[in-house]
Amino acid sequence: MTDALAEPFRLPCGVVLPNRLCKAAMTEGLGDAQLRATDKHERLYRAWSEGGAGLLVTGNVMIDRHVIERPGNVAIDVTHAASVDGEARAALARWAKAGTVAGNQLWMQISHAGRQSPRYATRQPVAPSAVQLDLLGNYARPRALREDEIVDFISRFGHVAKIARECGFTGVQVHGAHGYLISSFLSPVTNRRDDRWGGSLPNRARFLLEAVRATRQAVGPDFPVAVKLNSDDFRKGGFSHEDCLGVVQLLNAEGIDLLEISGGNYEQPRLLGVAGRADDALPVRASTRVREAYFLDYAQAIRAVATMPLMVTGGFRTRAGMEAALAEGGTDLIGLARPFCTHPDTARRLLAGEIDALPAFEHKLVLRERGWLSPTTPVLLLKMINVLGAQGWYYQQMDRLAAGRPVQLGRGVLRSFLRYWWDDLSRAVALRR
Ligand SMILES: Cc1cc2nc3c(=O)[nH]c(=O)nc-3n(C[C@H](O)[C@H](O)[C@H](O)COP(=O)(O)O)c2cc1C
């Protein structure tokens, strides 16, 4: 009964994954004031490694310490000595060792936050064009990148991948999804450039393709290189599903080992199964809505044009859903994220046949359902408290695992929301010292 999930999988580079389950990237927020890895990464990833998934992908590791996704990110900024010195590398090596104790793969997700870097985490966001993220005033207007900066960032993907390999990570993933820098280059809404980095799809995809090329060149042919890509931004005028199919065809020539399919961004957080601002939203397909996995339907279409293996992430919560997705050929691997925040041994228990369904707390993490807010509460505020409170809830469970403490399933969403801000702002203050 459990064979499909337990089946090993050979990647094009020759590396074999021991099973089909992957813990997808989740930003840990466990870095120190120098944005280096800490012993908390070690504790958390040891638990996840022992938890049985064949593949663990780290939370996003930043290539630019000045424009981060969140205080507490790990940054490997090759222009900053403390990011790459012996101490920083030793911390990365300890993280990698702990995250591979059970013989699984551990891939570093490499990213640049672009315009999705909050005011308290950056003095100046940067982006393809000066198009501001309009989310309750929390994001400053970004500065459009110069050509030389674009070229520098592309080369940094390669440098960071090389450091990851040297420190013991067994693969890397280029983060091209969710509205961060690479993803913002792909979208006509955020990329208004009229040079070789904007306009046509091949131009908008140039940053991604060159970052992938730099990465592959840095690590060699025998090391897993993956890409995470949106199936659609679900935003009017944004990176569309047709654009995605075009980018996949361009990626076919780059020899990547895995394409992870997700979708959405901060304005339309469909990656978490949440609908965003109504005024510019595009609906998800009806057939996808009835499935437990958010992007499977899109992955079927991607499969028709893709030559690399696929992983679909988002919403999988039952063994039946996962096995059907593998059997129907929509995906080669199953990406799971939130269940690992509360149950680090989720994969082992699925593989052993001990559970058939994963815990899903999303429905409980809604204030209105609990009656704490009246129906007249401003909708945007309510939505923000719900989305960020739920996100904080998962962060705080990871914090507890990383500190060797038991998870706290009864923690409320309002408390998680307030704690989210307290943690982020106090870490931001520590970074500025
Ligand atoms: C707490 C949290 C942190 C996340 N951080 C990242 C990240 O750093 N990089 C990334 O690509 N996706 C990130 N994601 C998205 C997940 O990888 C995944 O796409 C999403 O949670 C849907 O999968 P799930 O339904 O199994 O949770 C994060 C999600 C959560 C809940």
The ligand as an SDF file (V2000), in Angstrom:
LIG
                    3D

 31 33  0  0  0  0  0  0  0  0999 V2000
    6.0640   28.9480    7.4640 C   0  0  0  0  0  0  0  0  0  0  0  0
    6.2730   28.8590    5.9720 C   0  0  0  0  0  0  0  0  0  0  0  0
    7.4610   29.3050    5.3950 C   0  0  0  0  0  0  0  0  0  0  0  0
    7.6670   29.1830    3.9970 C   0  0  0  0  0  0  0  0  0  0  0  0
    8.8550   29.5610    3.4670 N   0  0  0  0  0  0  0  0  0  0  0  0
    9.1260   29.3150    2.1630 C   0  0  0  0  0  0  0  0  0  0  0  0
   10.4210   29.5500    1.6210 C   0  0  0  0  0  0  0  0  0  0  0  0
   11.3560   29.9910    2.3000 O   0  0  0  0  0  0  0  0  0  0  0  0
   10.6030   29.2650    0.3090 N   0  0  0  0  0  0  0  0  0  0  0  0
    9.6170   28.7530   -0.4840 C   0  0  0  0  0  0  0  0  0  0  0  0
    9.8510   28.4960   -1.6600 O   0  0  0  0  0  0  0  0  0  0  0  0
    8.3930   28.5020    0.0060 N   0  0  0  0  0  0  0  0  0  0  0  0
    8.1380   28.7570    1.3100 C   0  0  0  0  0  0  0  0  0  0  0  0
    6.9190   28.4260    1.8250 N   0  0  0  0  0  0  0  0  0  0  0  0
    5.9250   27.7590    0.9650 C   0  0  0  0  0  0  0  0  0  0  0  0
    6.0330   26.2330    1.1150 C   0  0  0  0  0  0  0  0  0  0  0  0
    7.2420   25.7460    0.5730 O   0  0  0  0  0  0  0  0  0  0  0  0
    4.8810   25.5330    0.3820 C   0  0  0  0  0  0  0  0  0  0  0  0
    4.9620   25.8930   -0.9860 O   0  0  0  0  0  0  0  0  0  0  0  0
    3.5030   25.9000    0.9610 C   0  0  0  0  0  0  0  0  0  0  0  0
    3.5210   25.9160    2.3800 O   0  0  0  0  0  0  0  0  0  0  0  0
    2.4250   24.9270    0.4850 C   0  0  0  0  0  0  0  0  0  0  0  0
    2.6910   23.6230    0.9130 O   0  0  0  0  0  0  0  0  0  0  0  0
    1.8510   22.9250    2.1390 P   0  0  0  0  0  0  0  0  0  0  0  0
    0.4020   23.0760    1.7820 O   0  0  0  0  0  0  0  0  0  0  0  0
    2.3020   21.5130    2.1770 O   0  0  0  0  0  0  0  0  0  0  0  0
    2.1910   23.6890    3.3890 O   0  0  0  0  0  0  0  0  0  0  0  0
    6.6650   28.6070    3.1930 C   0  0  0  0  0  0  0  0  0  0  0  0
    5.4650   28.1960    3.7780 C   0  0  0  0  0  0  0  0  0  0  0  0
    5.2580   28.3100    5.1400 C   0  0  0  0  0  0  0  0  0  0  0  0
    3.9840   27.8170    5.7450 C   0  0  0  0  0  0  0  0  0  0  0  0
  1  2  1  0
  2  3  1  0
  2 30  2  0
  3  4  2  0
  4  5  1  0
  4 28  1  0
  5  6  2  0
  6  7  1  0
  6 13  1  0
  7  8  2  0
  7  9  1  0
  9 10  1  0
 10 11  2  0
 10 12  1  0
 12 13  2  0
 13 14  1  0
 14 15  1  0
 14 28  1  0
 15 16  1  0
 16 17  1  0
 16 18  1  0
 18 19  1  0
 18 20  1  0
 20 21  1  0
 20 22  1  0
 22 23  1  0
 23 24  1  0
 24 25  2  0
 24 26  1  0
 24 27  1  0
 28 29  2  0
 29 30  1  0
 30 31  1  0
M  END
$$$$
